[in-house]
Amino acid sequence: MDCAVLASGYLAAGSVSGSLLQAFNLVVGTMIYIPFIRQSERVRTGNFWEKSRDWRHP
């Protein structure tokens, strides 16, 4: 059975506390991943500009 994120927490725990715990875990997980995504974007953007400079001035 496919459920939405917070609905599955409610169904698994049988109360709203399951949904609240799932929402908390989702926020914590997102906060952990944000710095890595930003670093990845910086690396990709930097590589793009380095390659474009090499292309214009061989």
C-alpha positions as CSV (number, residue, x, y, z in Angstrom):
1,M,0.0,0.0,0.0
2,D,1.4,3.4,-1.0
3,C,0.9,6.2,1.5
4,A,2.0,9.8,1.8
5,V,5.0,10.4,4.1
6,L,3.1,11.7,7.2
7,A,0.2,9.4,6.7
8,S,2.4,6.3,6.8
9,G,3.8,7.5,10.1
10,Y,0.3,7.8,11.5
11,L,-0.7,4.4,10.2
12,A,2.5,2.7,11.6
13,A,2.2,4.2,15.1
14,G,-1.5,4.4,15.3
15,S,-1.4,8.0,16.5
16,V,-0.3,11.5,15.6
17,S,3.0,11.0,17.4
18,G,4.2,8.8,14.5
19,S,3.5,11.5,12.0
20,L,5.3,14.1,14.2
21,L,8.4,11.8,14.6
22,Q,8.4,11.2,10.8
23,A,8.2,15.0,10.1
24,F,11.0,15.6,12.6
25,N,13.2,13.0,10.9
26,L,12.5,14.4,7.5
27,V,13.5,17.9,8.7
28,V,16.7,16.6,10.3
29,G,17.6,14.5,7.3
30,T,17.1,17.5,5.0
31,M,19.3,19.8,7.2
32,I,22.0,17.2,7.1
33,Y,22.0,16.9,3.3
34,I,21.8,20.7,2.5
35,P,25.6,21.4,3.0
36,F,26.6,18.5,0.7
37,I,24.2,19.6,-2.0
38,R,25.5,23.2,-1.9
39,Q,29.1,21.9,-2.1
40,S,28.2,19.7,-5.1
41,E,26.6,22.7,-6.8
42,R,29.7,24.8,-6.2
43,V,32.0,22.1,-7.6
44,R,29.8,21.6,-10.7
45,T,29.5,25.4,-11.3
46,G,33.3,25.8,-10.9
47,N,34.0,23.0,-13.3
48,F,31.6,24.6,-15.8
49,W,33.3,28.0,-15.7
50,E,36.8,26.4,-15.9
51,K,35.8,24.4,-19.0
52,S,34.1,27.4,-20.6
53,R,37.3,29.5,-20.1
54,D,39.4,26.8,-21.7
55,W,37.0,26.6,-24.7
56,R,37.2,30.4,-25.4
57,H,41.0,30.6,-25.0
58,P,42.6,27.4,-26.2
